[in-house]
Amino acid sequence: MEVNVKLFGDLREGRFEEKKTVLEENSRVIDIIHQHNLPLDKVAICMVNSCQAEFGQILKNHDIVAFSPPVGGM
C-alpha cells in the first residue's frame, strides 16, 4: 500500500517535507517512524488524515500521515 508522509519543523532537517511511502498491508504509524529513522522522542504530534493518531494505529492505502515535533510558545 502507499501512504503520503509529511514532516514538519525540525523533523524535516536532512529528510524531506512530503514523500510517498510504500508499506506492507496492516502497517502501523510506528512502522513509518522506523522506516524513515525519525527520532521517537522528537515526534510529539502524529496525525492520520487530519485526525490525531497513536503510534499503533493501523494505516490504510492512501492515508496521509503527518509528524510534528513539540511546538514552542512565546
N, C-alpha and C positions, 0 to 999 in steps of 0.2 A: 504494500500500500504506500501511498505518498502523502506526506503532510507538509505544510508550509511552516517553517520555523522563523520567528522574528526575535531578534535580540535588541535590548535597549540598554542605554547607559554604558557603564564600564564593561559589561559583558560583551560588547561589540569589539573592544580593543583586541586587535590581532586575529579577529574572527570574521564575522560577516554581519550585515544588517538584516538580511532576509534570504532564506535559502530553502529550496525544495529538498526534502529528505525522504529517502526510501527506507521503510521499516517493514518488519515481518508483521503479519496479522496478529492482533491481540497484543501489540506492543503498548507500553505504558509511557507516561511522561518521563519517568526516570530514565528510560532507555535512551531518550533523546539527549538528556543531560550527560549520560555516559558516552554516547556516540560522539558528541561534539566536545568532550572534555571540559564541560562547564564546571567551575568550582561550586560545589554544592552549597558551601557556606556563603556564597555570594548571590545565590538565587533566592530572592525574597518574595517575589511575586511571580506566580505562574497562572497563565490564562489559556483556556482552550475555547476557541470560538467566542471570545469576548466575555467568558464567564470564568470566575475564579476556579482553579483546579488544584487537586492534590497530586503529588508525585506518582501515586499508584493508579491514577485514572487511566483506563484503557482508551486508546485512541481509535478513531475511525478514519477511513480513507478520506482525504481532502480536508481534514481538520486543520485549523490554524492555531498554532501553539506559540505563545509569546512568553518570554522570560525577562524579568527586570531585577536589577539589584535593589537594595534598600534605597528609598528616596529620602533625601535630607530636606529639612525645612530651612527657614531663615535664621 
